[in-house]
């Protein structure tokens, strides 16, 4: 059932978690990424975060920039 939903969502142009991960691994050169932060909500409701080694202020800054970009896209 998950594969059918994945296919349907991709056909409708929705960015799914799977397609986001695939896109990152295909297009991002790991040697070019300096700092990485991610937040994921699991099916059971748990929230997972992970981040590469950097200053905590950089992690917070990346999350704030991401938040601002999401808010800006909501205004469009």
C-alpha positions in Angstrom: 0.0 0.0 0.0 2.9 2.4 0.7 4.2 1.9 -2.8 0.8 2.8 -4.3 0.6 5.9 -2.2 4.1 6.9 -3.1 3.4 6.4 -6.8 0.2 8.4 -6.6 1.8 11.3 -4.6 4.8 11.5 -7.0 2.4 11.5 -10.0 0.5 14.4 -8.4 3.8 16.3 -8.0 3.9 16.0 -4.2 7.4 15.8 -2.6 7.3 12.6 -0.4 9.9 11.8 2.2 11.3 9.0 0.0 11.6 11.4 -3.0 13.2 14.0 -0.9 15.8 11.6 0.4 16.4 10.2 -3.1 16.8 13.7 -4.5 19.3 14.7 -1.8 21.4 11.6 -2.3 21.4 12.0 -6.1 22.0 15.7 -6.4 24.0 16.7 -3.3 27.7 16.2 -3.4 28.6 15.2 0.2 31.9 17.0 -0.1 30.0 20.3 -0.7 27.8 20.0 2.4 29.4 21.7 5.4 26.6 21.3 7.9 23.4 19.2 7.9 20.4 19.3 10.1 17.2 17.2 9.7 13.9 16.9 11.5 11.6 13.9 10.8 8.2 12.9 12.2 7.9 9.2 12.3 4.7 7.2 11.6 4.3 6.6 15.3 4.4 10.3 16.1 8.0 10.5 17.4 10.1 13.4 16.2 13.7 12.6 15.4 16.4 15.2 14.8 20.0 14.7 13.8 22.8 17.1 12.9 26.4 17.0 11.8 29.2 18.4 13.9 29.0 22.2 14.1 28.2 24.9 16.5 24.8 24.7 18.1 24.1 28.2 17.0 24.7 27.1 13.4 22.2 24.3 13.8 19.6 26.7 15.3 20.3 29.2 12.5 19.7 26.5 9.8 16.4 25.5 11.4 15.3 29.2 11.6 16.2 29.8 8.0 14.2 26.7 7.1 11.3 27.9 9.1 11.4 31.3 7.4 11.5 29.7 4.0 8.4 27.6 4.8 6.5 30.6 6.1 7.5 32.5 2.9 6.2 29.7 0.7 2.9 29.8 2.6 2.4 33.4 1.7 2.7 32.7 -2.0 
